[in-house]
């Protein structure tokens, strides 16, 4: 049994799991993480590329590096499994994330006159962001998986991810509103306030939460704690967990390719200001929010009514995303006459439907190991997602750079990349159609994919 499965000292002997308010509190921590990461992956990327004329591959490489650093997620998860409390890992990770985000602001401003100092600071800050997200995010998901009763996990996935997207939407909307007219002091002040408020809210939400809610499930009540290599081997030898790892990688590769090119796309072809393109990112995440709510509520009702799994929601989300990306590909040739805002909202909606079903499946599988803990399993899937996100984001940005140089046309470059993304989503839908990731059983049939 992992040490993490032992109730904290002083905890009440209650095994019902987190209530709805407790789940919302953990969702608040997710929102804080999302708000801080949004600055690095969206806003700073836009400023470097459009305002400072830095090649899109530079911020893309930094974001890819922060995902590469997250390959340490299984290790952080395993360490949190073997500790008495996951909260210190969440707090420690968020502290590193907050400091890295503040340093990334300085690195972004230094890109106006790039040199070795700017490069070193950028690498250091994005390294800290990667370590912070990996440590805090993995421990947080493991805490959610171990403290939520099985019948509440689908709803917990929807609530947690909905709040994360809400945090991104609010942070993007507010920072976008106060960034215009753009100036470097304004950029530093606005982003620092976002980081400070997000961190403080997370600390308030975490206060005494874990100590008052002992674990609901144990990965293996009769097994001793495993070593890290043994835990990884067990997970990889499980057919169900291994297939889910493949699915996470393929689907998230398709999901992530537009992350780093959406704001430059809006700036180059639709002549949007930094504030306007940041707000466009907020609109996309608003669509994700609605899609997650739709899947969380509709998927649960569908499963309860018809006894079916959520594969239909995964496939619908992938196909909808492919359709919206095809629309963006066409928009590249139409310019400002195209309803970009509606298209981007539709993309977010489809992404949200797909994502929340996958997260629900992840929470359900995390507690099914014979002896590996929730943290290690979440870490493995988090690492697969990080590889996909890093590869996808960097690939999208590099393709745009190379195609712009080769064709001499911004529209053609973005059109080709959006088409490739649409095809990847179609491939993800095919994988989901032919793969049973979780077999429905009892109360958890709604978690099936």
C-alpha positions in Angstrom: 0.0 0.0 0.0 1.3 3.4 -0.9 1.9 5.7 2.1 -0.3 8.3 0.5 -3.2 6.0 1.2 -2.8 6.4 5.0 -5.3 9.0 6.4 -3.6 12.1 7.7 -3.2 12.5 11.4 -6.3 14.0 13.0 -8.5 13.3 10.1 -12.1 12.4 10.8 -13.0 8.7 10.2 -15.1 9.5 7.2 -14.7 7.5 4.0 -17.4 9.2 1.9 -14.8 11.3 0.1 -14.8 15.0 -0.9 -18.1 16.8 -1.0 -19.0 19.1 -3.8 -17.6 22.1 -2.0 -14.3 20.3 -1.6 -14.2 19.4 -5.3 -14.8 23.0 -6.1 -11.9 24.0 -3.9 -9.6 21.7 -5.8 -11.0 23.1 -9.0 -10.0 26.6 -7.7 -6.4 25.3 -7.5 -6.7 24.0 -11.1 -8.0 27.4 -12.1 -5.0 29.1 -10.5 -2.5 26.8 -12.4 -4.3 27.4 -15.7 -4.3 31.2 -15.2 -0.5 31.3 -14.7 0.3 28.9 -17.5 -1.9 30.9 -19.9 0.5 33.8 -19.6 3.5 31.7 -20.8 1.8 29.7 -23.5 -0.4 32.4 -24.9 0.3 36.0 -24.0 4.1 35.9 -23.9 4.1 33.9 -27.2 2.1 36.6 -28.9 4.2 39.5 -27.6 7.5 37.9 -28.7 6.2 37.1 -32.2 4.1 40.1 -33.1 5.5 43.0 -31.0 9.2 42.0 -31.0 9.3 40.2 -34.4 10.9 37.1 -32.8 10.6 33.9 -34.9 7.6 31.9 -33.8 9.9 28.9 -33.3 11.6 30.7 -30.3 8.6 30.9 -28.0 7.4 27.6 -29.4 10.7 26.0 -28.4 10.4 27.5 -24.9 6.9 26.2 -24.4 8.0 22.8 -25.8 10.9 22.8 -23.3 8.5 23.5 -20.4 6.5 20.4 -21.6 9.7 18.4 -21.9 10.5 19.2 -18.3 7.2 17.7 -17.3 8.5 14.3 -18.2 9.4 14.3 -14.5 5.6 14.0 -13.7 5.7 10.3 -12.9 8.6 10.9 -10.4 6.7 13.7 -8.7 3.6 11.5 -8.6 5.4 8.6 -7.1 7.0 10.8 -4.5 3.6 12.2 -3.5 2.3 8.6 -3.3 4.9 7.7 -0.7 4.4 10.9 1.4 1.8 11.3 4.1 0.4 14.4 2.4 0.1 15.7 -1.2 -0.5 19.3 -0.2 3.2 20.2 0.3 3.9 19.0 -3.3 1.0 21.1 -4.6 2.2 24.2 -2.7 5.8 23.7 -3.6 5.0 23.3 -7.3 2.8 26.3 -7.4 5.5 28.4 -5.7 8.0 27.4 -8.4 5.4 28.0 -11.1 4.6 31.5 -9.8 8.2 32.5 -9.6 8.9 31.1 -13.1 5.9 33.1 -14.5 7.2 36.3 -13.1 10.7 35.7 -14.4 9.2 34.8 -17.8 7.7 38.4 -18.0 11.2 39.8 -17.6 12.6 37.4 -20.2 9.8 38.4 -22.7 10.5 42.1 -22.3 14.2 41.4 -22.8 13.4 39.9 -26.2 12.9 43.4 -27.5 16.8 43.4 -27.7 17.6 39.7 -27.5 20.9 38.5 -26.3 22.5 35.7 -24.2 21.0 37.1 -21.0 17.5 37.1 -22.4 17.9 33.5 -23.7 19.3 32.2 -20.4 16.6 33.9 -18.4 13.9 32.6 -20.7 15.2 29.0 -20.5 15.5 29.2 -16.7 12.0 30.7 -16.3 10.3 28.2 -18.6 12.2 25.4 -16.8 10.7 26.5 -13.5 7.2 26.7 -15.1 7.6 23.2 -16.3 8.7 21.8 -12.9 6.0 23.8 -11.1 3.2 22.6 -13.3 4.4 19.0 -13.3 4.8 18.9 -9.5 1.6 20.7 -8.5 -0.6 19.4 -11.3 0.3 15.7 -10.8 -0.2 15.9 -7.0 -3.4 17.7 -7.4 -4.9 15.2 -9.8 -3.8 12.3 -7.6 -5.4 14.0 -4.6 -8.6 14.4 -6.6 -8.6 10.8 -7.7 -7.9 9.4 -4.2 -10.3 11.7 -2.3 -13.4 11.5 -4.6 -15.8 8.6 -4.4 -16.2 6.6 -7.6 -19.7 7.7 -8.4 -18.6 11.4 -8.2 -15.5 11.1 -10.4 -17.2 12.0 -13.8 -18.7 15.1 -12.2 -15.5 15.9 -10.4 -13.6 15.8 -13.8 -16.1 18.2 -15.3 -16.1 20.6 -12.3 -12.3 20.6 -12.0 -11.6 21.1 -15.7 -14.4 23.6 -16.1 -12.9 25.7 -13.3 -9.5 25.5 -14.8 -10.8 26.8 -18.1 -12.8 29.4 -16.2 -9.5 30.6 -14.6 -7.9 30.8 -18.0 -10.8 32.7 -19.4 -11.0 35.2 -16.6 -7.2 35.7 -16.6 -7.1 36.1 -20.4 -10.1 38.5 -20.4 -8.9 40.7 -17.6 -5.2 40.8 -18.7 -6.3 41.5 -22.3 -8.6 44.4 -21.2 -5.8 46.1 -19.2 -2.9 45.5 -21.7 -4.1 48.1 -24.2 -2.4 50.4 -25.0 0.5 48.0 -24.9 3.7 49.0 -23.0 6.3 47.0 -21.3 5.6 48.4 -17.7 1.9 47.6 -18.3 2.8 44.1 -19.3 4.9 43.5 -16.2 2.3 45.0 -13.8 -0.7 43.2 -15.3 0.9 39.8 -15.5 2.4 40.0 -12.0 -1.0 40.8 -10.5 -2.5 37.8 -12.3 0.2 35.5 -10.8 -0.2 37.0 -7.3 -4.0 36.7 -7.2 -4.0 33.2 -8.6 -1.4 32.0 -6.1 -3.2 33.5 -3.1 -6.6 31.9 -4.1 -4.9 28.5 -4.5 -3.4 28.7 -1.0 -6.8 29.6 0.5 -8.5 26.8 -1.3 -6.0 24.2 -0.1 -6.1 25.2 3.6 -6.8 22.1 5.7 -8.6 20.4 2.8 -6.5 17.2 2.6 -6.3 16.7 6.4 -10.0 16.7 6.7 -10.7 14.3 3.9 -9.0 10.8 4.1 -8.6 8.7 1.0 -11.7 6.9 -0.4 -9.8 4.2 -2.2 -6.5 2.4 -2.0 -4.6 1.2 -5.0 -3.7 -2.0 -3.3 -4.4 -2.6 0.4 -2.2 -5.6 0.7 0.9 -4.6 -1.3 3.9 -2.7 0.1 5.0 0.6 -1.4 6.7 0.0 -4.8 9.9 1.5 -6.1 9.6 4.0 -8.9 10.9 1.6 -11.6 8.6 -1.2 -10.4 5.6 1.1 -10.4 6.3 2.2 -14.0 6.7 -1.4 -15.1 3.4 -2.4 -13.6 1.5 0.4 -15.3 3.1 -0.3 -18.7 2.3 -4.0 -18.4 -1.4 -3.3 -17.9 -3.1 -3.4 -21.3 -5.8 -1.0 -20.3 -3.4 1.6 -18.9 -1.0 1.3 -21.8 -3.8 1.8 -24.4 -5.0 4.8 -22.5 -1.4 6.2 -22.7 -1.4 5.8 -26.4 -4.8 7.5 -26.7 -3.7 10.5 -24.5 -0.7 11.1 -26.7 -2.4 10.9 -30.1 -5.4 13.0 -29.1 -3.4 15.7 -27.2 -1.0 16.0 -30.2 -4.0 17.0 -32.3 -5.4 19.2 -29.5 -2.2 21.2 -29.0 -1.0 22.1 -32.5 -3.0 25.3 -32.7 -2.0 26.6 -29.2 1.0 28.7 -30.2 -0.3 29.9 -33.6 -3.8 31.1 -32.9 -2.8 34.5 -31.6 -0.2 35.2 -34.3 -2.9 34.0 -36.8 -5.3 36.6 -35.4 -2.5 39.3 -35.4 -1.2 38.7 -38.9 -4.4 38.0 -40.9 -7.1 39.7 -38.8 -5.0 42.7 -37.6 -5.9 42.2 -34.0 -4.0 44.1 -31.2 -2.4 42.2 -28.3 -5.4 42.8 -26.1 -7.8 41.7 -28.8 -6.0 38.5 -29.6 -5.6 37.7 -25.9 -9.4 38.1 -25.5 -9.8 35.8 -28.5 -8.0 33.2 -26.5 -10.4 33.8 -23.8 -13.3 33.3 -26.2 -11.8 29.9 -27.2 -11.5 28.8 -23.6 -15.1 30.0 -23.0 -16.1 27.5 -25.7 -14.1 24.8 -24.0 -15.9 25.7 -20.8 -19.3 25.3 -22.4 -18.2 22.0 -24.1 -17.0 20.6 -20.8 -20.3 21.5 -19.1 -22.2 20.0 -21.9 -20.3 16.7 -21.8 -20.2 16.6 -18.0 -24.0 16.9 -17.7 -25.1 15.3 -21.0 -22.7 12.4 -20.8 -23.8 11.5 -17.3 -27.5 11.6 -18.3 -26.8 9.7 -21.4 -24.9 6.9 -19.6 -27.6 6.7 -16.9 -30.4 6.5 -19.4 -28.9 4.2 -21.9 -26.1 2.4 -20.0 -23.6 3.4 -22.7 -20.1 4.6 -22.4 -18.7 8.0 -23.3 -17.0 7.0 -26.5 -19.6 8.8 -28.5 -18.6 12.1 -26.7 -14.9 11.5 -27.4 -15.6 10.9 -31.1 -18.0 13.8 -31.4 -15.5 16.1 -29.8 -12.7 15.0 -32.2 -14.9 15.3 -35.3 -16.2 18.7 -34.2 -12.7 19.9 -33.7 -11.7 18.7 -37.1 -14.6 20.6 -38.6 -13.8 23.8 -36.8 -10.1 23.6 -37.8 -11.2 23.1 -41.4 -13.2 26.4 -41.0 -10.0 28.2 -39.8 -8.1 26.8 -42.7 -10.7 28.4 -45.0 -10.7 31.6 -42.9 -7.0 32.1 -43.8 -8.1 32.8 -47.4 -11.1 35.0 -46.4 -9.5 37.5 -44.0 -11.7 39.8 -41.9 -14.9 38.8 -43.6 -14.8 35.4 -41.9 -16.7 35.1 -38.5 -13.5 34.3 -36.7 -14.9 34.7 -33.2 -17.7 32.2 -33.8 -15.3 29.7 -35.4 -12.8 29.9 -32.5 -15.7 29.5 -30.0 -16.9 26.4 -31.9 -13.4 25.0 -31.8 -13.3 25.5 -28.1 -16.7 23.9 -27.7 -15.6 20.7 -29.5 -12.3 20.6 -27.6 -14.2 20.8 -24.3 -16.5 17.9 -25.2 -13.6 15.7 -26.0 -11.4 16.7 -23.1 -13.7 16.3 -20.2 -14.6 12.7 -21.2 -10.9 11.9 -21.4 -10.3 13.4 -17.9 -13.1 11.5 -16.4 -11.6 8.3 -17.8 -8.3 9.2 -16.4 -9.6 9.7 -12.9 -11.4 6.4 -13.1 -8.3 4.5 -14.2 -6.0 6.2 -11.7 -7.3 4.2 -8.7 -7.4 0.8 -10.5 -3.7 -0.2 -10.1 -2.8 -3.3 -8.3 -0.1 -1.6 -6.2 1.0 1.6 -8.0 -0.5 4.7 -6.5 -2.7 7.4 -8.2 0.2 9.9 -8.4 2.4 7.6 -10.4 -0.4 6.7 -12.8 -1.4 10.3 -13.2 2.2 11.1 -13.8 2.6 8.6 -16.6 -0.5 10.0 -18.4 0.6 13.6 -17.6 4.0 12.8 -19.2 2.3 11.4 -22.3 0.2 14.6 -22.5 3.3 16.8 -22.0 5.2 15.1 -24.8 2.2 15.5 -27.1 1.7 19.1 -26.1 5.4 20.0 -26.5 5.6 18.2 -29.9 2.4 19.6 -31.2 2.9 23.2 -30.2 6.5 23.3 -31.5 5.5 21.4 -34.7 2.7 23.9 -35.4 4.9 26.9 -34.9 7.9 25.6 -36.9 5.6 24.6 -39.7 4.1 28.1 -39.8 7.6 29.7 -39.8 8.9 27.4 -42.6 5.8 27.6 -44.8 5.7 31.4 -44.4 9.3 31.5 -45.6 8.8 29.0 -48.4 5.5 30.3 -49.8 6.0 34.0 -48.9 2.3 34.0 -47.9 1.0 34.1 -44.3 -2.5 32.8 -45.4 -1.1 29.7 -47.1 1.1 28.8 -44.2 -1.7 29.0 -41.6 -4.1 27.2 -44.0 -1.8 24.2 -44.4 -1.1 23.9 -40.7 -4.8 24.1 -39.7 -5.6 21.4 -42.3 -2.9 19.1 -40.8 -4.5 19.6 -37.4 -7.9 18.7 -38.7 -6.5 15.5 -40.2 -4.9 14.6 -36.8 -8.3 15.0 -35.1 -9.8 12.6 -37.6 -7.1 10.1 -36.8 -7.8 10.6 -33.1 -11.5 9.9 -33.7 -10.6 6.6 -35.5 -8.3 5.6 -32.6 -11.1 6.3 -30.1 -13.6 4.4 -32.2 -11.5 1.2 -32.3 -10.2 1.3 -28.7 -11.9 0.4 -25.4 -10.0 2.4 -22.8 -12.1 1.6 -19.8 -14.6 -1.2 -19.6 -17.8 -0.1 -17.9 -18.6 -1.7 -14.5 -21.1 -0.9 -11.9 -21.3 2.8 -10.9 -18.4 3.7 -13.1 -19.9 2.8 -16.4 -20.2 6.5 -17.2 -16.4 6.7 -17.1 -15.9 4.4 -20.0 -14.3 5.6 -23.2 
